[in-house]
Every structure is written in structure tokens, then in C-alpha cells.
Amino acid sequence: MAELEVGAPPTGAGWLDGEGWRRLERRLGFALRRARASGAPALASITARVDRAVDPTAVVAASRRPAERWFCFEQPDREGSALAALGCVRALEARGPDRFAAVARRWRSLAAAALTDEADGPPGSGLVAVGGFAFAPDGADSARWEGFAPASLVVPEVSLARRAGVVSVTVNAEVAPDDTVDDVLGRLGRRLGELRTAPLPLLDPAPAGTSKVLSPLPPSHYEEAVARAVQRIRAGELEKIVLARDVEVRAPGDHDPAAVLGVLREAFPACYVFAVGRGAATFIAASPELLVRTEGQRASTVALAGSIRRSADPAVDDHLGEQLLHSDKDREENEIVARRITRALAPHAVWVTAAPDPVLVRVANIQHLARPIRAQLASPVGAVELAGLLHPTPAVAAERWGPFAARLIPALEGLDRGWYAGPVGWTDVIGDGEFCVALRCALLRERLAHLYSGCGIVRDSDPAAELAETEIKLEALLPLLAG
């Protein structure tokens, strides 16, 4: 598909054919009549197939306007699965303990009233809401997380979805009672006319100047926090707790999130590679952990806990994997997570099944213990509600989760996690969707990057070993951002 000229008329925009524009015009007409009858805006949406060569993430990265909200979410190894979105027709935000339920209610109401196409395309096609949630109910309160609410889903203006060589584009518009169809068509034509198909930019291999890597709190602080957590566990106050630390990278020039995204999806094709842009900041990650995926009344998740490094030597790499598989400490950590997820799903399911033993999941720089978990839901429960039921799992928080653990984690860590370890993903009009856990992540804002990593602490944890594990996990992004 050739590049399109900004300001091209709707019929020349290229992303919708003549019939697509006629369908959009009719849909907007229905929406306008509804808006004038009710006195409130009406949401209209249409979806169309586009060239299979279109790269959703590259289009969004190349076409975003300054300070515009944008979103990319990929798992390349899963048949090229991708969802990317631009702009904001409606923002759904909340805070507090009920933030998942509040956002879910607003999305159900909005989706039920919207004028949309029947679902016919890859997962994520059609009208969707995209975004994420902070780890804590009132998290992301510090200045560095400006623009990221504790719960924040966005209905985009344009989204593109891909799976197994099928690509679709969805265009959404909120039609006000005083709009005209021609005005809205013109606005959408200009939006589509701005879309670019340029590839993702390359990361500069030799940037001018030197990056500085700083630790806001010294590494010894983390070791001391782990030691205190082990004391609490051995005293019987809890079984497991996850503690995180952060590292800052000050680069000689502004970080380019699109270039970083390109490297991550090449290096970590089995992971959830995502970017959430809000104003001048981008939250970016290559996360190995699925929180929940819903397809009708089927739900899938995974207990991911227990880690060890990789080796370039295949024999050593296999030995490390076997060592992890037979580690009592890591198997206990994984079992705690699997047990907690199964308990959370059971009241809402006909059956829940977890793999009897963990398997190895290998990504570029680390290998994990993973135990797939599946459930048949007793009645439809949307992806956002399920994410709220499961978050936070012991893989990122604590077993015996409650007010005590919720206070203990920030007290020991000494940081605002923001969206680190929170759910990031999407949901559609029927409640299907997918949320991963925001791990191996960084918050980019101009020249400054904040990187986060954490480890699960159990009674046999060694502070020095846990610190070393955080360093391995930081290697997913630190070399890219520090140059």
C-alpha cells in the first residue's frame, strides 16, 4: 500500500474502498439520528479488511500525532498476532479498589449502545478498548507516571488488527447531535489520510554522547528488603512476596519508543511486546506473562514463576533449564501462583485445570517455569472483570494477599510501581480480550527511562541471588536504552 497524502478526500484515502465509505456514511447517518433523538453523542464504528502486508504496529508508530494516545500489543510467535491503535474517541478511567469493575461497567454500556459491524476478522478487530491498569488501586500517582491513570482504557479513533495473515482496519467516531455526516466523514478521511506504512525506525547503534545508568536506591537496599521479607515469611506472616526495584537511564538524546519496539519484537517474539503512549511518555515492554485471555466462556492463563538465566552454550543452557525444573525453591514459588489462580477462577467456572507440572519457557535472556491453566466459565465474564479477579497474582504480589501485603510491598520497595506488574491489553464488544502482566518494562519520557524488575521471595530466598536475578531481567531493556 502506498503512502497516503495528508488531507486526501475520503474516497482517495485508500484504507476503505468505495463500498466501505458508503457503509461508513450510512452508519454515521444512523448515529446522527440517534444522537439528535437522545440529545447525547452516539458511537459509530466500521471494520474492513486491508492488505495482508500492512504492519499494524509500524503504521501506528509512524502515524501518531504529537502527544496523541497510542497503543501497540503484539505476540509475534502467535501467528503474527497484533493490535495497534491511534487516538481517543472515549477514555474510560477510574481509581480505587473497584477500578476494574467501574471501567468494565462503562465499557459494557458503551459497547452495547454502539453501532458496530458483526465480528469478522482477527482477534482485536472491530470496536475495542485498549490500555491498562496500575499495580495498586491508586497507583501511578507519582510525577513520573503523569498521564497513566490507575485504570485507563481508551476507545481509539483507528485500530488495526492482524492474525495469521489477515489484517483489518476499524474506524470509530463519536457523533454529536450538532454534527453533520459530511463533517464527520471529512474528519475521518483526514485521519485515515495521515496513516503511513513506513517500517519501524532502526535503533541508533552508536548514539552521540554517553548514557548514565542510575539506581535511585542502592542495590544494598534491595538485598535488605529481601532479607526482611524472608524474616516475615519464616515468621508465618505470608508464604511469598514479590519485591521490585527500578533503575534510571539518562540518555544523550530522546529515547525512540518505536525503534525500541522494533528491537523487542525481533528479540522476544514469544513475549507480549507492547507500547502504551500517553502524552510525552511511553510505557513499553516485552512481557512473558499472560494474565488472562478470554474467548467466549473459555479462559486461559498461566502461572509463571521461577527463573534462571540463559547461556549461549546449548549444553549449559539445557543444564540450567534442568536445574530450574528440579529446584524446590522455584517449584514451590510456581505452585503458590498456580494454586492462587485456580482458587480465584473456581467460583466462576464449571471446571478449572492446571498442568500437573511446570514446563520451561525460554525467552532471549531468561527461562521460566510456567504452568498453563484453563477454565470453562459458568457464565460469560468479560476480560476486564477476569483481569480484576486475577490481579494481582502471587507472581507479582504475594500469597495471602490483603491489606497487610498491600502495605508491606511499597514499604519494603520504596517506590511507586505505577503500571509495572499491572495488566495491559484489550477487550472487544462481546467481552473477549487479552491482558498480559507488565513485566520486563520501562517508562520512557524524553531522555529519561525508568526500568523495573522484580523477584518472588520465599522462605529459602537468598538476597544476593535475588538481586542477581533482577539484573538478568533488566537485561531485556537495559542494553537497548543505555546504548
Kinemage of the C-alpha trace (Angstrom):
@kinemage 1
@onewidth
@group {chain A} dominant
@subgroup {mainchain}
@vectorlist {calphas} color= white
{ca met a 1} P 0.000 0.000 0.000
{ca ala a 2} L 1.483 3.335 -0.996
{ca glu a 3} L 1.880 6.231 1.401
{ca leu a 4} L -1.191 8.426 1.563
{ca glu a 5} L -1.338 12.175 1.325
{ca val a 6} L -2.416 14.155 4.378
{ca gly a 7} L -5.769 15.742 3.760
{ca ala a 8} L -6.754 13.391 0.923
{ca pro a 9} L -10.529 13.213 0.341
{ca pro a 10} L -12.285 10.204 1.860
{ca thr a 11} L -12.667 8.334 -1.417
{ca gly a 12} L -8.918 8.620 -2.049
{ca ala a 13} L -7.765 7.668 1.444
{ca gly a 14} L -7.062 4.088 0.336
{ca trp a 15} L -7.868 2.282 3.585
{ca leu a 16} L -11.562 1.943 2.746
{ca asp a 17} L -12.889 1.161 -0.737
{ca gly a 18} L -15.960 2.842 -2.192
{ca glu a 19} L -18.343 0.382 -0.566
{ca gly a 20} L -16.542 0.858 2.755
{ca trp a 21} L -17.071 4.613 2.604
{ca arg a 22} L -20.716 4.153 1.694
{ca arg a 23} L -21.181 1.818 4.674
{ca leu a 24} L -19.479 4.365 6.912
{ca glu a 25} L -21.679 7.158 5.589
{ca arg a 26} L -24.833 5.137 6.301
{ca arg a 27} L -23.580 4.176 9.768
{ca leu a 28} L -22.846 7.812 10.592
{ca gly a 29} L -26.326 8.760 9.390
{ca phe a 30} L -27.886 6.262 11.814
{ca ala a 31} L -25.657 7.551 14.603
{ca leu a 32} L -26.578 11.163 13.908
{ca arg a 33} L -30.297 10.395 14.043
{ca arg a 34} L -29.815 8.548 17.327
{ca ala a 35} L -27.741 11.405 18.763
{ca arg a 36} L -30.357 14.006 17.830
{ca ala a 37} L -33.169 11.865 19.241
{ca ser a 38} L -31.407 11.263 22.538
{ca gly a 39} L -29.519 14.533 22.852
{ca ala a 40} L -26.318 12.602 23.589
{ca pro a 41} L -23.367 11.556 21.372
{ca ala a 42} L -23.603 8.194 19.587
{ca leu a 43} L -20.670 5.921 18.792
{ca ala a 44} L -20.350 4.536 15.254
{ca ser a 45} L -17.776 2.024 14.017
{ca ile a 46} L -16.991 0.095 10.832
{ca thr a 47} L -14.366 -2.542 10.048
{ca ala a 48} L -12.818 -3.568 6.729
{ca arg a 49} L -10.096 -5.909 5.513
{ca val a 50} L -6.861 -4.352 4.254
{ca asp a 51} L -3.738 -5.616 2.529
{ca arg a 52} L -2.132 -8.506 4.432
{ca ala a 53} L 1.258 -6.791 4.088
{ca val a 54} L 0.136 -3.967 6.407
{ca asp a 55} L 2.073 -3.965 9.709
{ca pro a 56} L -0.315 -2.583 12.374
{ca thr a 57} L 2.429 -1.581 14.814
{ca ala a 58} L 4.530 0.140 12.149
{ca val a 59} L 1.515 2.082 10.839
{ca val a 60} L 0.582 3.359 14.298
{ca ala a 61} L 4.176 4.197 15.257
{ca ala a 62} L 4.688 6.157 12.026
{ca ser a 63} L 1.317 7.925 12.093
{ca arg a 64} L 0.825 9.074 15.674
{ca arg a 65} L 0.339 12.775 16.215
{ca pro a 66} L 2.387 14.678 18.826
{ca ala a 67} L 1.173 13.842 22.358
{ca glu a 68} L -1.558 11.561 20.936
{ca arg a 69} L -2.578 8.427 22.808
{ca trp a 70} L -1.401 5.292 21.029
{ca phe a 71} L -1.197 1.578 21.726
{ca cys a 72} L 0.586 -1.449 20.247
{ca phe a 73} L 0.243 -5.019 21.503
{ca glu a 74} L 1.893 -7.967 19.760
{ca gln a 75} L 2.829 -11.592 20.250
{ca pro a 76} L 4.732 -12.313 17.015
{ca asp a 77} L 5.105 -16.063 17.514
{ca arg a 78} L 1.331 -16.487 17.844
{ca glu a 79} L 0.559 -16.327 14.110
{ca gly a 80} L 1.763 -12.728 13.958
{ca ser a 81} L -0.917 -11.584 16.414
{ca ala a 82} L -1.020 -7.780 16.674
{ca leu a 83} L -3.371 -4.973 17.660
{ca ala a 84} L -2.415 -1.321 17.282
{ca ala a 85} L -4.500 1.793 17.843
{ca leu a 86} L -4.381 5.580 17.453
{ca gly a 87} L -6.270 8.427 19.047
{ca cys a 88} L -9.025 8.590 21.629
{ca val a 89} L -12.750 8.732 20.924
{ca arg a 90} L -13.634 7.979 24.544
{ca ala a 91} L -11.471 7.496 27.656
{ca leu a 92} L -12.640 5.160 30.434
{ca glu a 93} L -10.737 5.850 33.653
{ca ala a 94} L -11.146 5.011 37.328
{ca arg a 95} L -9.203 4.590 40.543
{ca gly a 96} L -9.605 2.742 43.815
{ca pro a 97} L -10.325 -0.888 44.744
{ca asp a 98} L -13.285 -1.121 42.327
{ca arg a 99} L -11.450 0.317 39.325
{ca phe a 100} L -11.714 -2.861 37.213
{ca ala a 101} L -15.446 -3.188 37.814
{ca ala a 102} L -16.060 0.527 37.195
{ca val a 103} L -14.243 0.517 33.852
{ca ala a 104} L -15.902 -2.770 32.851
{ca arg a 105} L -19.390 -1.373 33.529
{ca arg a 106} L -18.721 1.735 31.467
{ca trp a 107} L -17.301 -0.325 28.611
{ca arg a 108} L -20.287 -2.723 28.570
{ca ser a 109} L -22.694 0.200 28.455
{ca leu a 110} L -20.763 1.955 25.697
{ca ala a 111} L -20.308 -1.213 23.618
{ca ala a 112} L -23.979 -2.198 23.929
{ca ala a 113} L -25.117 1.159 22.565
{ca ala a 114} L -22.537 1.451 19.782
{ca leu a 115} L -23.397 0.983 16.115
{ca thr a 116} L -20.854 -1.604 15.008
{ca asp a 117} L -20.162 -4.349 12.480
{ca glu a 118} L -20.554 -8.023 13.300
{ca ala a 119} L -17.239 -9.543 14.356
{ca asp a 120} L -15.475 -10.833 11.245
{ca gly a 121} L -11.719 -10.679 11.416
{ca pro a 122} L -8.720 -11.450 13.588
{ca pro a 123} L -8.957 -11.128 17.385
{ca gly a 124} L -8.989 -7.439 18.266
{ca ser a 125} L -10.739 -6.340 15.091
{ca gly a 126} L -13.839 -4.202 15.403
{ca leu a 127} L -14.646 -1.819 18.229
{ca val a 128} L -12.190 -2.326 21.110
{ca ala a 129} L -10.982 -0.630 24.261
{ca val a 130} L -7.218 -0.723 24.847
{ca gly a 131} L -4.967 0.250 27.736
{ca gly a 132} L -4.056 -0.939 31.187
{ca phe a 133} L -4.131 -0.689 34.951
{ca ala a 134} L -1.693 0.306 37.654
{ca phe a 135} L -0.472 -2.346 40.059
{ca ala a 136} L -2.081 -0.615 43.055
{ca pro a 137} L -5.670 0.722 43.253
{ca asp a 138} L -4.384 4.295 43.498
{ca gly a 139} L -1.011 3.681 41.873
{ca ala a 140} L 0.776 5.721 39.217
{ca asp a 141} L 0.374 8.769 41.455
{ca ser a 142} L 3.965 9.976 41.267
{ca ala a 143} L 5.044 12.651 38.778
{ca arg a 144} L 6.884 10.181 36.554
{ca trp a 145} L 3.571 8.406 35.790
{ca glu a 146} L 1.724 11.537 34.675
{ca gly a 147} L -0.883 10.583 32.058
{ca phe a 148} L -1.285 6.992 33.306
{ca ala a 149} L -4.401 6.687 35.461
{ca pro a 150} L -4.805 3.759 37.903
{ca ala a 151} L -7.324 2.304 35.420
{ca ser a 152} L -7.337 3.561 31.862
{ca leu a 153} L -8.916 2.095 28.738
{ca val a 154} L -9.233 4.084 25.522
{ca val a 155} L -11.649 3.658 22.631
{ca pro a 156} L -9.365 4.598 19.722
{ca glu a 157} L -10.170 6.557 16.595
{ca val a 158} L -8.448 3.985 14.361
{ca ser a 159} L -7.235 0.461 15.126
{ca leu a 160} L -5.601 -2.276 13.079
{ca ala a 161} L -5.619 -5.981 13.965
{ca arg a 162} L -3.675 -8.890 12.470
{ca arg a 163} L -3.568 -12.640 12.904
{ca ala a 164} L -2.458 -15.404 10.520
{ca gly a 165} L -2.044 -13.069 7.557
{ca val a 166} L -5.475 -11.416 7.918
{ca val a 167} L -5.419 -7.666 8.642
{ca ser a 168} L -8.364 -5.379 9.370
{ca val a 169} L -8.825 -1.677 9.999
{ca thr a 170} L -11.531 -0.246 12.252
{ca val a 171} L -12.648 3.376 12.216
{ca asn a 172} L -14.606 4.807 15.168
{ca ala a 173} L -16.362 8.142 15.552
{ca glu a 174} L -18.435 9.768 18.246
{ca val a 175} L -21.249 11.665 16.545
{ca ala a 176} L -22.705 14.641 18.421
{ca pro a 177} L -26.242 15.978 17.901
{ca asp a 178} L -24.892 19.131 16.195
{ca asp a 179} L -22.557 17.251 13.824
{ca thr a 180} L -23.212 16.626 10.145
{ca val a 181} L -22.380 13.426 8.294
{ca asp a 182} L -20.146 15.333 5.880
{ca asp a 183} L -18.173 16.908 8.714
{ca val a 184} L -17.553 13.571 10.413
{ca leu a 185} L -16.664 11.899 7.107
{ca gly a 186} L -14.196 14.667 6.394
{ca arg a 187} L -12.640 14.291 9.832
{ca leu a 188} L -12.230 10.535 9.413
{ca gly a 189} L -10.893 10.983 5.893
{ca arg a 190} L -8.178 13.284 7.177
{ca arg a 191} L -7.347 10.823 9.945
{ca leu a 192} L -7.005 7.909 7.524
{ca gly a 193} L -5.126 10.145 5.115
{ca glu a 194} L -2.430 10.631 7.750
{ca leu a 195} L -1.726 6.900 8.105
{ca arg a 196} L 1.754 5.921 6.973
{ca thr a 197} L 3.103 2.468 6.145
{ca ala a 198} L 6.770 3.262 6.802
{ca pro a 199} L 8.673 0.485 8.638
{ca leu a 200} L 9.645 0.885 12.263
{ca pro a 201} L 12.782 3.031 12.641
{ca leu a 202} L 16.111 1.405 13.455
{ca leu a 203} L 17.714 1.882 16.835
{ca asp a 204} L 20.834 4.037 16.605
{ca pro a 205} L 23.718 1.598 17.292
{ca ala a 206} L 26.184 4.345 18.216
{ca pro a 207} L 24.399 7.398 19.628
{ca ala a 208} L 26.434 10.542 20.198
{ca gly a 209} L 27.137 11.031 23.880
{ca thr a 210} L 27.035 8.684 26.846
{ca ser a 211} L 24.093 7.291 28.764
{ca lys a 212} L 24.090 7.296 32.556
{ca val a 213} L 22.604 4.372 34.473
{ca leu a 214} L 21.499 5.290 37.975
{ca ser a 215} L 19.827 3.381 40.768
{ca pro a 216} L 17.527 5.677 42.799
{ca leu a 217} L 18.057 3.319 45.730
{ca pro a 218} L 21.368 1.430 46.148
{ca pro a 219} L 21.424 -2.319 45.342
{ca ser a 220} L 22.041 -2.976 49.034
{ca his a 221} L 18.568 -1.553 49.747
{ca tyr a 222} L 17.040 -4.340 47.655
{ca glu a 223} L 19.077 -7.024 49.419
{ca glu a 224} L 17.977 -5.650 52.783
{ca ala a 225} L 14.344 -5.638 51.639
{ca val a 226} L 14.629 -9.293 50.589
{ca ala a 227} L 16.174 -10.216 53.943
{ca arg a 228} L 13.344 -8.502 55.827
{ca ala a 229} L 10.766 -10.244 53.621
{ca val a 230} L 12.338 -13.652 54.314
{ca gln a 231} L 12.100 -12.937 58.045
{ca arg a 232} L 8.379 -12.185 57.674
{ca ile a 233} L 7.819 -15.382 55.677
{ca arg a 234} L 9.683 -17.537 58.200
{ca ala a 235} L 7.612 -15.929 60.938
{ca gly a 236} L 4.490 -17.237 59.161
{ca glu a 237} L 3.089 -13.835 58.185
{ca leu a 238} L 2.880 -14.811 54.485
{ca glu a 239} L 4.122 -17.521 52.110
{ca lys a 240} L 5.561 -15.461 49.262
{ca ile a 241} L 6.052 -11.838 48.306
{ca val a 242} L 7.368 -10.196 45.144
{ca leu a 243} L 9.737 -7.261 45.525
{ca ala a 244} L 10.743 -4.945 42.693
{ca arg a 245} L 13.423 -2.344 42.097
{ca asp a 246} L 13.906 0.342 39.471
{ca val a 247} L 16.855 1.710 37.504
{ca glu a 248} L 17.046 5.011 35.613
{ca val a 249} L 18.753 5.566 32.263
{ca arg a 250} L 19.541 9.136 31.223
{ca ala a 251} L 20.332 9.083 27.502
{ca pro a 252} L 22.165 11.769 25.495
{ca gly a 253} L 19.057 12.152 23.299
{ca asp a 254} L 15.367 11.354 23.498
{ca his a 255} L 14.524 7.645 23.618
{ca asp a 256} L 12.699 6.486 20.451
{ca pro a 257} L 9.933 4.103 21.580
{ca ala a 258} L 9.192 2.954 18.018
{ca ala a 259} L 12.803 1.895 17.493
{ca val a 260} L 12.897 0.118 20.857
{ca leu a 261} L 9.630 -1.635 19.996
{ca gly a 262} L 11.133 -2.906 16.748
{ca val a 263} L 14.114 -4.449 18.521
{ca leu a 264} L 11.953 -6.016 21.232
{ca arg a 265} L 9.629 -7.797 18.840
{ca glu a 266} L 12.604 -9.230 16.948
{ca ala a 267} L 14.410 -10.320 20.124
{ca phe a 268} L 11.358 -11.581 22.078
{ca pro a 269} L 8.865 -12.998 19.543
{ca ala a 270} L 7.267 -15.312 22.108
{ca cys a 271} L 6.550 -12.424 24.505
{ca tyr a 272} L 3.818 -9.817 24.644
{ca val a 273} L 5.576 -6.810 23.148
{ca phe a 274} L 3.610 -3.642 23.829
{ca ala a 275} L 3.758 0.131 23.946
{ca val a 276} L 1.222 2.455 25.581
{ca gly a 277} L 1.743 6.104 24.684
{ca arg a 278} L 0.324 8.896 26.833
{ca gly a 279} L 1.437 12.440 26.099
{ca ala a 280} L 5.237 12.650 26.095
{ca ala a 281} L 5.615 9.266 27.814
{ca thr a 282} L 5.541 5.672 26.556
{ca phe a 283} L 5.263 2.546 28.682
{ca ile a 284} L 6.983 -0.260 26.782
{ca ala a 285} L 7.683 -3.924 27.496
{ca ala a 286} L 8.426 -7.454 26.322
{ca ser a 287} L 6.469 -9.450 28.882
{ca pro a 288} L 6.492 -13.262 29.057
{ca glu a 289} L 3.372 -13.466 31.217
{ca leu a 290} L -0.258 -13.823 30.181
{ca leu a 291} L -2.691 -12.697 32.866
{ca val a 292} L -5.873 -13.792 31.086
{ca arg a 293} L -7.253 -14.457 27.613
{ca thr a 294} L -10.995 -14.905 27.081
{ca glu a 295} L -12.756 -16.421 24.076
{ca gly a 296} L -16.448 -16.786 24.795
{ca gln a 297} L -16.736 -18.759 28.034
{ca arg a 298} L -13.201 -20.137 27.801
{ca ala a 299} L -10.448 -18.512 29.834
{ca ser a 300} L -6.717 -19.170 29.638
{ca thr a 301} L -3.909 -18.023 31.875
{ca val a 302} L -0.519 -19.209 33.096
{ca ala a 303} L 1.322 -19.472 36.398
{ca leu a 304} L 4.743 -18.030 35.581
{ca ala a 305} L 7.169 -18.088 38.488
{ca gly a 306} L 10.696 -19.342 38.935
{ca ser a 307} L 13.547 -18.060 36.752
{ca ile a 308} L 17.128 -18.742 35.738
{ca arg a 309} L 19.498 -17.234 33.206
{ca arg a 310} L 20.153 -18.425 29.635
{ca ser a 311} L 23.514 -19.478 28.152
{ca ala a 312} L 24.844 -19.199 24.615
{ca asp a 313} L 26.218 -22.733 25.032
{ca pro a 314} L 23.301 -25.144 24.292
{ca ala a 315} L 24.606 -27.754 26.727
{ca val a 316} L 24.924 -25.220 29.541
{ca asp a 317} L 21.537 -23.754 28.655
{ca asp a 318} L 19.911 -27.196 28.905
{ca his a 319} L 21.674 -27.827 32.207
{ca leu a 320} L 20.377 -24.529 33.611
{ca gly a 321} L 16.868 -25.441 32.490
{ca glu a 322} L 17.064 -28.834 34.208
{ca gln a 323} L 18.391 -27.124 37.310
{ca leu a 324} L 15.357 -24.822 37.313
{ca leu a 325} L 12.921 -27.690 36.737
{ca his a 326} L 14.300 -29.521 39.782
{ca ser a 327} L 14.672 -26.505 42.080
{ca asp a 328} L 12.491 -26.999 45.161
{ca lys a 329} L 12.502 -23.243 45.814
{ca asp a 330} L 11.331 -22.359 42.297
{ca arg a 331} L 8.775 -25.168 42.068
{ca glu a 332} L 7.291 -24.027 45.381
{ca glu a 333} L 7.073 -20.481 44.050
{ca asn a 334} L 5.314 -21.709 40.900
{ca glu a 335} L 2.903 -23.919 42.823
{ca ile a 336} L 1.875 -20.996 45.050
{ca val a 337} L 0.969 -18.944 41.979
{ca ala a 338} L -0.926 -21.790 40.275
{ca arg a 339} L -2.899 -22.548 43.437
{ca arg a 340} L -3.941 -18.923 43.900
{ca ile a 341} L -5.043 -18.517 40.235
{ca thr a 342} L -7.066 -21.737 40.372
{ca arg a 343} L -8.812 -20.605 43.575
{ca ala a 344} L -9.674 -17.239 42.026
{ca leu a 345} L -11.216 -18.810 38.907
{ca ala a 346} L -13.062 -21.692 40.592
{ca pro a 347} L -16.169 -19.765 41.795
{ca his a 348} L -16.805 -18.558 38.237
{ca ala a 349} L -16.090 -21.782 36.340
{ca val a 350} L -17.605 -25.159 35.533
{ca trp a 351} L -14.070 -26.535 35.714
{ca val a 352} L -10.523 -25.263 36.096
{ca thr a 353} L -7.492 -27.317 35.145
{ca ala a 354} L -3.821 -26.601 35.727
{ca ala a 355} L -0.948 -28.590 34.281
{ca pro a 356} L 0.322 -31.036 36.943
{ca asp a 357} L 3.935 -29.960 36.472
{ca pro a 358} L 5.566 -26.763 35.222
{ca val a 359} L 7.346 -26.605 31.880
{ca leu a 360} L 10.223 -24.430 30.734
{ca val a 361} L 9.517 -21.222 28.836
{ca arg a 362} L 12.637 -19.776 27.236
{ca val a 363} L 12.984 -16.203 26.020
{ca ala a 364} L 16.075 -14.421 24.800
{ca asn a 365} L 17.838 -13.799 28.110
{ca ile a 366} L 15.985 -15.866 30.721
{ca gln a 367} L 13.997 -19.058 31.226
{ca his a 368} L 10.978 -19.518 33.476
{ca leu a 369} L 8.802 -22.193 34.976
{ca ala a 370} L 5.301 -21.997 33.512
{ca arg a 371} L 2.128 -23.920 34.282
{ca pro a 372} L -0.768 -23.372 31.816
{ca ile a 373} L -4.211 -23.010 33.393
{ca arg a 374} L -7.557 -23.205 31.570
{ca ala a 375} L -11.144 -22.744 32.676
{ca gln a 376} L -14.638 -23.176 31.292
{ca leu a 377} L -16.644 -20.292 32.712
{ca ala a 378} L -20.091 -20.984 34.150
{ca ser a 379} L -21.428 -17.783 32.570
{ca pro a 380} L -19.901 -15.052 30.413
{ca val a 381} L -17.361 -12.920 32.281
{ca gly a 382} L -15.540 -10.205 30.347
{ca ala a 383} L -11.779 -9.948 30.038
{ca val a 384} L -11.628 -6.806 32.182
{ca glu a 385} L -13.622 -8.395 35.017
{ca leu a 386} L -11.447 -11.524 34.897
{ca ala a 387} L -8.305 -9.406 34.922
{ca gly a 388} L -9.637 -7.742 38.066
{ca leu a 389} L -10.378 -11.121 39.682
{ca leu a 390} L -6.882 -12.432 38.991
{ca his a 391} L -4.830 -9.299 39.629
{ca pro a 392} L -2.556 -9.298 41.468
{ca thr a 393} L -1.387 -12.894 41.283
{ca pro a 394} L 1.364 -14.117 43.637
{ca ala a 395} L 3.667 -13.956 40.587
{ca val a 396} L 3.788 -10.171 41.063
{ca ala a 397} L 2.435 -9.587 44.577
{ca ala a 398} L 2.037 -12.015 47.470
{ca glu a 399} L 0.296 -15.119 48.633
{ca arg a 400} L -2.137 -14.272 51.434
{ca trp a 401} L -2.878 -11.081 49.523
{ca gly a 402} L -4.680 -8.461 51.573
{ca pro a 403} L -4.181 -5.107 53.282
{ca phe a 404} L -1.070 -6.324 55.125
{ca ala a 405} L 0.771 -7.399 51.949
{ca ala a 406} L -0.539 -4.371 50.017
{ca arg a 407} L 1.098 -2.084 52.607
{ca leu a 408} L 4.236 -4.197 53.013
{ca ile a 409} L 5.273 -4.217 49.326
{ca pro a 410} L 5.686 -0.427 48.892
{ca ala a 411} L 7.150 -0.127 52.389
{ca leu a 412} L 9.914 -2.593 51.520
{ca glu a 413} L 10.425 -1.455 47.916
{ca gly a 414} L 10.363 2.303 48.468
{ca leu a 415} L 8.895 3.045 45.016
{ca asp a 416} L 5.650 3.702 43.136
{ca arg a 417} L 5.293 0.739 40.780
{ca gly a 418} L 2.878 2.655 38.564
{ca trp a 419} L 1.803 0.326 35.760
{ca tyr a 420} L 4.669 -2.093 36.403
{ca ala a 421} L 3.171 -5.546 37.173
{ca gly a 422} L -0.320 -4.288 36.260
{ca pro a 423} L -2.498 -5.693 33.435
{ca val a 424} L -2.094 -4.260 29.905
{ca gly a 425} L -4.210 -5.340 26.945
{ca trp a 426} L -7.579 -5.003 25.218
{ca thr a 427} L -11.222 -6.080 25.182
{ca asp a 428} L -13.900 -6.118 22.481
{ca val a 429} L -17.662 -5.553 22.368
{ca ile a 430} L -18.547 -9.104 23.468
{ca gly a 431} L -16.074 -9.076 26.357
{ca asp a 432} L -13.397 -11.209 24.733
{ca gly a 433} L -9.878 -9.911 25.108
{ca glu a 434} L -6.378 -10.426 26.362
{ca phe a 435} L -4.306 -8.888 29.150
{ca cys a 436} L -0.671 -9.580 29.925
{ca val a 437} L 1.253 -8.652 33.061
{ca ala a 438} L 3.512 -5.628 32.522
{ca leu a 439} L 6.960 -7.114 33.163
{ca arg a 440} L 10.400 -6.511 31.568
{ca cys a 441} L 9.215 -2.959 31.084
{ca ala a 442} L 10.313 0.664 31.024
{ca leu a 443} L 8.660 4.046 31.178
{ca leu a 444} L 10.211 6.354 28.571
{ca arg a 445} L 9.863 10.121 28.801
{ca glu a 446} L 12.159 12.104 26.524
{ca arg a 447} L 15.756 11.353 27.652
{ca leu a 448} L 14.789 9.532 30.846
{ca ala a 449} L 13.855 5.860 31.136
{ca his a 450} L 12.700 4.090 34.288
{ca leu a 451} L 13.218 0.304 34.161
{ca tyr a 452} L 11.561 -2.135 36.552
{ca ser a 453} L 12.206 -5.745 37.552
{ca gly a 454} L 11.222 -7.914 40.482
{ca cys a 455} L 11.606 -11.367 42.011
{ca gly a 456} L 9.455 -13.725 44.022
{ca ile a 457} L 10.685 -14.120 47.581
{ca val a 458} L 10.022 -17.330 49.539
{ca arg a 459} L 11.446 -18.729 52.768
{ca asp a 460} L 14.639 -20.036 51.099
{ca ser a 461} L 15.405 -16.901 49.065
{ca asp a 462} L 18.952 -15.562 49.170
{ca pro a 463} L 19.196 -11.737 48.971
{ca ala a 464} L 22.313 -11.710 46.757
{ca ala a 465} L 20.801 -14.290 44.370
{ca glu a 466} L 17.529 -12.341 44.119
{ca leu a 467} L 19.441 -9.137 43.328
{ca ala a 468} L 21.333 -11.009 40.610
{ca glu a 469} L 18.020 -12.235 39.165
{ca thr a 470} L 16.718 -8.664 38.896
{ca glu a 471} L 19.861 -7.806 36.909
{ca ile a 472} L 19.132 -10.655 34.457
{ca lys a 473} L 15.571 -9.417 33.991
{ca leu a 474} L 16.752 -5.834 33.443
{ca glu a 475} L 18.884 -7.088 30.547
{ca ala a 476} L 15.764 -7.307 28.371
{ca leu a 477} L 15.730 -3.498 28.008
{ca leu a 478} L 18.803 -2.013 29.665
{ca pro a 479} L 21.240 -2.653 26.760
{ca leu a 480} L 18.788 -1.064 24.296
{ca leu a 481} L 18.238 2.067 26.362
{ca ala a 482} L 21.742 2.550 27.748
{ca gly a 483} L 23.464 2.106 24.357
